[in-house]
């Protein structure tokens, strides 16, 4: 393995970002109130998506993949 360090301009972007450190940097933390608000907003958004259900065409496609025939009236 080559232990020589490349100048920052010659490093891969992800490698360069991983080696940079801010002086006196504190880890990013969100307060409990911010976390709670984010959680509420995410739940509200995904509850709406879950409530929409699965479109009939997807159900039919899944049934065909599983080898089931679609039910009459759908």
N, C-alpha and C positions, 0 to 999 in steps of 0.2 A: 504494500500500500504506500502511496506517495504522501509523505507528511508535510510537503511544502504547501504553504498557504498561497492562494491566488489573491491578487488584488480584488477588492470588492467588485469592481467593474467587470471582472472576468468570471465571477461566480455565477452559478445558475440563480435565477430570481428567487426561488424558494430557499435555496441554501443561504443566499445573502440575507434574506429577511430573518431567517432563523438565527443568524450569527449577530445581528444587530441588537443591541440592548440600550435602553434609555437609562440615563444616570438617575438614580433615586426613583425608578419607576415602581409604582405600586400595582399589584394585580387589580384588574378591572373587576369591580363588584357592584352588584345592583342591590339596593336596599330592599328590605322585605316588602315595603309598600309598592315599589315598582314591580317586583316579581309577582306579587299578588294581582296587580292590575294587568300585567301581561298575560298571566294565566287566565284571568277572567275573559279577556279579549280573545285569546286563542280558543278557549272553550266555546264562546259564543259563535265564533266564526265556523268552527268545525261542527258544532251542533247543527247549524244551518245546512251544512254540506251533507251530513249524515241523514238529516231529515228529508233530503231530496230523493233518497232511494236510488235504486239501480234501474236505469232505463231498460225497457222491455227488450230492445235489440241486444243489449249485453247479456241479459238473462238467456235469450234464445241462443246466442253464440256460445255461451258456457254450456248450455244443455247439449248443443250439437257436438261440442268438443268432448263432453262426457259420454256421448252416444245416446242421450235421451231424446225422445221426440218432443216437440213443443206441445203443450196442452192446448186443447180446443178452446176457442174463444179468446186467445191471446194474440 
